Amino acid sequence: MAHVLVSKYADHLPLYRQSQIFGREGIDLDRSTLADWVGRSTALLEPIANAIGRLVRQGEALFADDTPVKLQTPGTKKTKTARIWAYARDERPWAGSSPPLAWYQFTVDRKGEHPEGHLSGYRGWVHADGYAGFNGLFGENKAREMACMAHIRRKFVDVHASQGSAIAAEAIQRIAKLYEIEKRARGKPPPERANLRQTYAKPVFDDLETWLGAQLTRISGKSPLAAAIRYALSRLPKARPYLDNGHLELDNNSAERAMKPIALGRKNYLFMGSQSGGKSAAIAYTLIETAKLNGIDPQAWMTWVLAQIADHKINRINELMPWCYAAKAA
């Protein structure tokens, strides 16, 4: 069962292909049988995925993103657009004590009520792009927003690629200076990161904001470059908190990296067959990607878990986490 899960969600082999592979070895395993294994094994593993989700929400900061997947409409051959949401906690850049974690959730649409429900009660920082559906997370007695510099940079990269704009090129160069400073901050404790950013990054950040405002008055307000500048000026105030807080990152790339397996998977299995299939995928991605973040073979770990989880006490679920398996294996 662990092999089937890892083959589908880590190696991106749809179940019908796995059935064909088994068939070449003389093993008759129908796709429907494999689908049943996926559903039953992820149901067994769901408490661990839920526990990973709780650990993600205990962090001082997390990373959030979503991506579309196709969902088959019951009784038809048509599909609709559903979503998989990723929430990551990664304290390695500031030498935190928590292992890195990735938690996935499946929903049938992209309504903002979904991230609000996923992160209900969370009061830390959320790194996110400018999607309006995340806005309900932020406010008094709610989470605090940290914008993504990579999204700001991407707008200028697109303009420069299409138009060769000198202003876009300079914006990219100015942002690059902020990333050069981040290389020096990586791995240092939060107070040192904040001090380094205040000394070196803040002047660059302030100059970037002022310079962009000046450029906006010199160009056509209807141009793609103006749109990129307006986007940057709307997001920079929400990116500024990283200058004072060493627990924050300059971008949301941790969540973006967590989305890569989904993008690879949907190119191969094309769509989710049902809502329960989408939920199974979210559970499997949570376990597999968390194991990979911790440098642990997901198939070996899940094999170990599945062998004992049926008799394992629910109040000791943390003993089955991948880092516990690594310690036992060592």
Contacts in CASP RR format, 6 or more apart in sequence:
PFRMAT RR
TARGET T0000
AUTHOR 0000-0000-0000
METHOD contacts of the structure
MODEL  1
MAHVLVSKYADHLPLYRQSQIFGREGIDLDRSTLADWVGRSTALLEPIAN
AIGRLVRQGEALFADDTPVKLQTPGTKKTKTARIWAYARDERPWAGSSPP
LAWYQFTVDRKGEHPEGHLSGYRGWVHADGYAGFNGLFGENKAREMACMA
HIRRKFVDVHASQGSAIAAEAIQRIAKLYEIEKRARGKPPPERANLRQTY
AKPVFDDLETWLGAQLTRISGKSPLAAAIRYALSRLPKARPYLDNGHLEL
DNNSAERAMKPIALGRKNYLFMGSQSGGKSAAIAYTLIETAKLNGIDPQA
WMTWVLAQIADHKINRINELMPWCYAAKAA
1 37 0 8 1.000
1 40 0 8 1.000
1 41 0 8 1.000
1 302 0 8 1.000
1 306 0 8 1.000
2 41 0 8 1.000
2 298 0 8 1.000
2 299 0 8 1.000
2 300 0 8 1.000
2 302 0 8 1.000
2 303 0 8 1.000
2 306 0 8 1.000
3 299 0 8 1.000
3 303 0 8 1.000
4 15 0 8 1.000
4 18 0 8 1.000
4 34 0 8 1.000
4 37 0 8 1.000
4 38 0 8 1.000
4 41 0 8 1.000
5 38 0 8 1.000
5 41 0 8 1.000
5 42 0 8 1.000
5 284 0 8 1.000
5 287 0 8 1.000
5 288 0 8 1.000
5 299 0 8 1.000
5 302 0 8 1.000
6 288 0 8 1.000
6 298 0 8 1.000
6 299 0 8 1.000
6 302 0 8 1.000
7 13 0 8 1.000
7 18 0 8 1.000
8 14 0 8 1.000
8 15 0 8 1.000
8 18 0 8 1.000
8 38 0 8 1.000
8 269 0 8 1.000
8 284 0 8 1.000
9 261 0 8 1.000
9 265 0 8 1.000
9 281 0 8 1.000
9 284 0 8 1.000
9 285 0 8 1.000
9 288 0 8 1.000
10 261 0 8 1.000
10 288 0 8 1.000
10 292 0 8 1.000
10 298 0 8 1.000
12 261 0 8 1.000
12 264 0 8 1.000
12 265 0 8 1.000
12 267 0 8 1.000
12 268 0 8 1.000
12 269 0 8 1.000
13 21 0 8 1.000
13 268 0 8 1.000
14 268 0 8 1.000
14 269 0 8 1.000
14 270 0 8 1.000
15 31 0 8 1.000
15 34 0 8 1.000
15 35 0 8 1.000
15 38 0 8 1.000
15 269 0 8 1.000
16 31 0 8 1.000
18 29 0 8 1.000
18 31 0 8 1.000
18 34 0 8 1.000
19 29 0 8 1.000
19 30 0 8 1.000
19 31 0 8 1.000
19 34 0 8 1.000
22 28 0 8 1.000
22 29 0 8 1.000
23 29 0 8 1.000
38 277 0 8 1.000
38 280 0 8 1.000
38 284 0 8 1.000
39 276 0 8 1.000
39 277 0 8 1.000
39 280 0 8 1.000
41 306 0 8 1.000
42 279 0 8 1.000
42 280 0 8 1.000
42 283 0 8 1.000
42 284 0 8 1.000
43 280 0 8 1.000
44 306 0 8 1.000
44 309 0 8 1.000
44 310 0 8 1.000
45 283 0 8 1.000
45 284 0 8 1.000
45 287 0 8 1.000
45 302 0 8 1.000
45 305 0 8 1.000
45 306 0 8 1.000
45 309 0 8 1.000
46 283 0 8 1.000
47 309 0 8 1.000
47 314 0 8 1.000
47 317 0 8 1.000
48 287 0 8 1.000
48 305 0 8 1.000
48 309 0 8 1.000
48 317 0 8 1.000
48 320 0 8 1.000
48 321 0 8 1.000
49 103 0 8 1.000
49 104 0 8 1.000
49 282 0 8 1.000
49 283 0 8 1.000
49 286 0 8 1.000
49 287 0 8 1.000
51 317 0 8 1.000
51 318 0 8 1.000
51 321 0 8 1.000
52 101 0 8 1.000
52 102 0 8 1.000
52 103 0 8 1.000
52 286 0 8 1.000
52 287 0 8 1.000
52 290 0 8 1.000
52 321 0 8 1.000
53 87 0 8 1.000
53 101 0 8 1.000
53 103 0 8 1.000
53 286 0 8 1.000
55 89 0 8 1.000
55 98 0 8 1.000
55 101 0 8 1.000
56 62 0 8 1.000
56 87 0 8 1.000
56 88 0 8 1.000
56 89 0 8 1.000
56 101 0 8 1.000
56 102 0 8 1.000
56 103 0 8 1.000
57 87 0 8 1.000
57 119 0 8 1.000
57 121 0 8 1.000
57 122 0 8 1.000
58 98 0 8 1.000
59 89 0 8 1.000
59 91 0 8 1.000
59 98 0 8 1.000
59 124 0 8 1.000
60 124 0 8 1.000
60 125 0 8 1.000
60 247 0 8 1.000
61 89 0 8 1.000
61 124 0 8 1.000
61 125 0 8 1.000
61 126 0 8 1.000
61 127 0 8 1.000
61 146 0 8 1.000
61 247 0 8 1.000
61 248 0 8 1.000
61 249 0 8 1.000
62 87 0 8 1.000
62 88 0 8 1.000
62 89 0 8 1.000
62 119 0 8 1.000
62 122 0 8 1.000
62 124 0 8 1.000
62 125 0 8 1.000
62 126 0 8 1.000
62 127 0 8 1.000
63 86 0 8 1.000
63 87 0 8 1.000
63 88 0 8 1.000
63 89 0 8 1.000
63 90 0 8 1.000
63 126 0 8 1.000
63 127 0 8 1.000
63 128 0 8 1.000
63 249 0 8 1.000
63 252 0 8 1.000
63 253 0 8 1.000
63 254 0 8 1.000
63 255 0 8 1.000
63 258 0 8 1.000
64 85 0 8 1.000
64 86 0 8 1.000
64 87 0 8 1.000
64 88 0 8 1.000
64 115 0 8 1.000
64 119 0 8 1.000
64 126 0 8 1.000
64 127 0 8 1.000
64 128 0 8 1.000
64 134 0 8 1.000
64 252 0 8 1.000
64 255 0 8 1.000
65 85 0 8 1.000
65 86 0 8 1.000
65 128 0 8 1.000
65 129 0 8 1.000
65 252 0 8 1.000
65 255 0 8 1.000
65 256 0 8 1.000
65 258 0 8 1.000
65 259 0 8 1.000
66 83 0 8 1.000
66 84 0 8 1.000
66 85 0 8 1.000
66 86 0 8 1.000
66 110 0 8 1.000
66 115 0 8 1.000
66 131 0 8 1.000
67 83 0 8 1.000
67 84 0 8 1.000
67 86 0 8 1.000
67 259 0 8 1.000
67 262 0 8 1.000
67 263 0 8 1.000
68 81 0 8 1.000
68 82 0 8 1.000
68 83 0 8 1.000
68 110 0 8 1.000
69 81 0 8 1.000
69 82 0 8 1.000
69 83 0 8 1.000
69 84 0 8 1.000
69 106 0 8 1.000
69 262 0 8 1.000
69 266 0 8 1.000
69 271 0 8 1.000
69 272 0 8 1.000
69 278 0 8 1.000
69 281 0 8 1.000
70 79 0 8 1.000
70 80 0 8 1.000
70 81 0 8 1.000
70 82 0 8 1.000
70 266 0 8 1.000
70 270 0 8 1.000
70 271 0 8 1.000
70 272 0 8 1.000
71 79 0 8 1.000
71 80 0 8 1.000
71 81 0 8 1.000
71 82 0 8 1.000
71 108 0 8 1.000
71 271 0 8 1.000
71 272 0 8 1.000
71 273 0 8 1.000
71 274 0 8 1.000
71 275 0 8 1.000
71 278 0 8 1.000
72 78 0 8 1.000
72 79 0 8 1.000
72 271 0 8 1.000
72 272 0 8 1.000
72 273 0 8 1.000
72 274 0 8 1.000
73 79 0 8 1.000
73 80 0 8 1.000
74 274 0 8 1.000
79 271 0 8 1.000
80 108 0 8 1.000
81 109 0 8 1.000
81 110 0 8 1.000
82 106 0 8 1.000
82 107 0 8 1.000
82 108 0 8 1.000
82 109 0 8 1.000
82 272 0 8 1.000
82 278 0 8 1.000
83 106 0 8 1.000
83 107 0 8 1.000
83 108 0 8 1.000
83 109 0 8 1.000
83 110 0 8 1.000
83 114 0 8 1.000
84 104 0 8 1.000
84 105 0 8 1.000
84 106 0 8 1.000
84 259 0 8 1.000
84 262 0 8 1.000
84 278 0 8 1.000
84 281 0 8 1.000
84 282 0 8 1.000
84 285 0 8 1.000
85 104 0 8 1.000
85 105 0 8 1.000
85 106 0 8 1.000
85 107 0 8 1.000
85 114 0 8 1.000
85 115 0 8 1.000
85 118 0 8 1.000
86 102 0 8 1.000
86 103 0 8 1.000
86 104 0 8 1.000
86 255 0 8 1.000
86 258 0 8 1.000
86 259 0 8 1.000
86 262 0 8 1.000
87 102 0 8 1.000
87 103 0 8 1.000
87 104 0 8 1.000
87 105 0 8 1.000
87 118 0 8 1.000
87 119 0 8 1.000
87 255 0 8 1.000
88 100 0 8 1.000
88 101 0 8 1.000
88 102 0 8 1.000
88 103 0 8 1.000
88 254 0 8 1.000
88 255 0 8 1.000
88 257 0 8 1.000
88 258 0 8 1.000
89 98 0 8 1.000
89 100 0 8 1.000
89 101 0 8 1.000
90 100 0 8 1.000
90 101 0 8 1.000
90 254 0 8 1.000
90 293 0 8 1.000
91 97 0 8 1.000
91 98 0 8 1.000
91 100 0 8 1.000
91 247 0 8 1.000
92 100 0 8 1.000
92 187 0 8 1.000
93 185 0 8 1.000
93 186 0 8 1.000
93 187 0 8 1.000
93 249 0 8 1.000
94 187 0 8 1.000
94 188 0 8 1.000
94 189 0 8 1.000
94 190 0 8 1.000
94 193 0 8 1.000
94 246 0 8 1.000
94 247 0 8 1.000
95 187 0 8 1.000
95 188 0 8 1.000
95 189 0 8 1.000
99 293 0 8 1.000
99 294 0 8 1.000
99 321 0 8 1.000
99 322 0 8 1.000
99 323 0 8 1.000
100 290 0 8 1.000
100 293 0 8 1.000
100 294 0 8 1.000
101 290 0 8 1.000
101 293 0 8 1.000
102 258 0 8 1.000
102 285 0 8 1.000
102 286 0 8 1.000
102 289 0 8 1.000
102 290 0 8 1.000
102 293 0 8 1.000
103 286 0 8 1.000
103 290 0 8 1.000
104 258 0 8 1.000
104 281 0 8 1.000
104 282 0 8 1.000
104 283 0 8 1.000
104 285 0 8 1.000
104 286 0 8 1.000
104 289 0 8 1.000
105 114 0 8 1.000
105 118 0 8 1.000
105 282 0 8 1.000
106 272 0 8 1.000
106 275 0 8 1.000
106 277 0 8 1.000
106 278 0 8 1.000
106 279 0 8 1.000
106 281 0 8 1.000
106 282 0 8 1.000
107 114 0 8 1.000
108 275 0 8 1.000
110 133 0 8 1.000
111 133 0 8 1.000
112 133 0 8 1.000
112 134 0 8 1.000
112 136 0 8 1.000
115 133 0 8 1.000
115 134 0 8 1.000
115 136 0 8 1.000
115 137 0 8 1.000
116 136 0 8 1.000
116 137 0 8 1.000
119 126 0 8 1.000
119 137 0 8 1.000
119 143 0 8 1.000
121 142 0 8 1.000
122 137 0 8 1.000
122 142 0 8 1.000
122 143 0 8 1.000
123 141 0 8 1.000
123 142 0 8 1.000
123 143 0 8 1.000
124 143 0 8 1.000
124 144 0 8 1.000
125 143 0 8 1.000
125 144 0 8 1.000
125 145 0 8 1.000
125 146 0 8 1.000
125 241 0 8 1.000
125 245 0 8 1.000
125 247 0 8 1.000
125 248 0 8 1.000
126 134 0 8 1.000
126 137 0 8 1.000
126 138 0 8 1.000
126 143 0 8 1.000
126 144 0 8 1.000
126 145 0 8 1.000
126 146 0 8 1.000
127 146 0 8 1.000
127 147 0 8 1.000
127 148 0 8 1.000
127 248 0 8 1.000
127 249 0 8 1.000
127 251 0 8 1.000
127 252 0 8 1.000
127 254 0 8 1.000
127 255 0 8 1.000
128 134 0 8 1.000
128 137 0 8 1.000
128 145 0 8 1.000
128 146 0 8 1.000
128 147 0 8 1.000
128 148 0 8 1.000
128 252 0 8 1.000
128 255 0 8 1.000
129 147 0 8 1.000
129 148 0 8 1.000
129 151 0 8 1.000
129 252 0 8 1.000
130 147 0 8 1.000
130 148 0 8 1.000
130 151 0 8 1.000
130 235 0 8 1.000
134 145 0 8 1.000
136 142 0 8 1.000
137 143 0 8 1.000
137 145 0 8 1.000
138 144 0 8 1.000
138 145 0 8 1.000
144 241 0 8 1.000
145 238 0 8 1.000
146 238 0 8 1.000
146 239 0 8 1.000
146 241 0 8 1.000
146 242 0 8 1.000
146 248 0 8 1.000
146 249 0 8 1.000
146 252 0 8 1.000
147 235 0 8 1.000
147 236 0 8 1.000
147 238 0 8 1.000
147 239 0 8 1.000
148 235 0 8 1.000
148 239 0 8 1.000
148 251 0 8 1.000
148 252 0 8 1.000
148 253 0 8 1.000
149 175 0 8 1.000
149 178 0 8 1.000
149 179 0 8 1.000
149 239 0 8 1.000
149 250 0 8 1.000
149 251 0 8 1.000
150 250 0 8 1.000
150 251 0 8 1.000
150 252 0 8 1.000
150 253 0 8 1.000
150 256 0 8 1.000
151 235 0 8 1.000
151 251 0 8 1.000
151 252 0 8 1.000
152 175 0 8 1.000
152 231 0 8 1.000
152 232 0 8 1.000
152 235 0 8 1.000
152 236 0 8 1.000
152 239 0 8 1.000
153 171 0 8 1.000
153 172 0 8 1.000
153 175 0 8 1.000
155 227 0 8 1.000
155 228 0 8 1.000
155 231 0 8 1.000
155 232 0 8 1.000
156 168 0 8 1.000
156 169 0 8 1.000
156 171 0 8 1.000
156 172 0 8 1.000
156 175 0 8 1.000
156 228 0 8 1.000
156 232 0 8 1.000
157 168 0 8 1.000
157 172 0 8 1.000
158 224 0 8 1.000
158 228 0 8 1.000
159 165 0 8 1.000
159 168 0 8 1.000
159 224 0 8 1.000
159 225 0 8 1.000
159 228 0 8 1.000
160 168 0 8 1.000
160 169 0 8 1.000
160 172 0 8 1.000
162 224 0 8 1.000
163 224 0 8 1.000
163 225 0 8 1.000
165 225 0 8 1.000
167 215 0 8 1.000
167 219 0 8 1.000
167 225 0 8 1.000
168 225 0 8 1.000
168 228 0 8 1.000
170 211 0 8 1.000
171 208 0 8 1.000
171 212 0 8 1.000
171 228 0 8 1.000
171 229 0 8 1.000
171 232 0 8 1.000
174 204 0 8 1.000
174 207 0 8 1.000
174 208 0 8 1.000
174 211 0 8 1.000
175 208 0 8 1.000
177 204 0 8 1.000
178 201 0 8 1.000
178 204 0 8 1.000
178 205 0 8 1.000
178 208 0 8 1.000
178 250 0 8 1.000
179 250 0 8 1.000
181 196 0 8 1.000
181 197 0 8 1.000
181 200 0 8 1.000
181 201 0 8 1.000
181 204 0 8 1.000
182 201 0 8 1.000
182 249 0 8 1.000
182 250 0 8 1.000
184 196 0 8 1.000
184 200 0 8 1.000
185 192 0 8 1.000
185 193 0 8 1.000
185 196 0 8 1.000
185 197 0 8 1.000
185 246 0 8 1.000
187 193 0 8 1.000
188 196 0 8 1.000
190 245 0 8 1.000
190 246 0 8 1.000
190 247 0 8 1.000
191 246 0 8 1.000
193 246 0 8 1.000
194 243 0 8 1.000
194 244 0 8 1.000
194 245 0 8 1.000
194 246 0 8 1.000
197 242 0 8 1.000
197 243 0 8 1.000
197 244 0 8 1.000
197 246 0 8 1.000
198 243 0 8 1.000
198 244 0 8 1.000
201 243 0 8 1.000
202 243 0 8 1.000
205 236 0 8 1.000
205 240 0 8 1.000
205 243 0 8 1.000
208 236 0 8 1.000
209 233 0 8 1.000
209 236 0 8 1.000
212 229 0 8 1.000
212 232 0 8 1.000
212 233 0 8 1.000
212 236 0 8 1.000
213 229 0 8 1.000
213 233 0 8 1.000
215 229 0 8 1.000
216 226 0 8 1.000
216 229 0 8 1.000
216 230 0 8 1.000
216 233 0 8 1.000
219 225 0 8 1.000
219 226 0 8 1.000
219 229 0 8 1.000
220 226 0 8 1.000
239 250 0 8 1.000
241 248 0 8 1.000
242 248 0 8 1.000
242 249 0 8 1.000
242 250 0 8 1.000
258 289 0 8 1.000
261 285 0 8 1.000
261 288 0 8 1.000
261 289 0 8 1.000
262 285 0 8 1.000
272 278 0 8 1.000
272 281 0 8 1.000
287 298 0 8 1.000
287 301 0 8 1.000
287 302 0 8 1.000
287 322 0 8 1.000
288 298 0 8 1.000
288 302 0 8 1.000
290 322 0 8 1.000
291 297 0 8 1.000
291 298 0 8 1.000
291 301 0 8 1.000
291 302 0 8 1.000
291 322 0 8 1.000
292 298 0 8 1.000
294 322 0 8 1.000
294 323 0 8 1.000
294 326 0 8 1.000
295 326 0 8 1.000
296 322 0 8 1.000
296 323 0 8 1.000
296 325 0 8 1.000
296 326 0 8 1.000
298 322 0 8 1.000
300 325 0 8 1.000
300 329 0 8 1.000
301 322 0 8 1.000
301 325 0 8 1.000
304 325 0 8 1.000
305 320 0 8 1.000
305 325 0 8 1.000
308 320 0 8 1.000
309 320 0 8 1.000
312 319 0 8 1.000
312 320 0 8 1.000
318 324 0 8 1.000
END
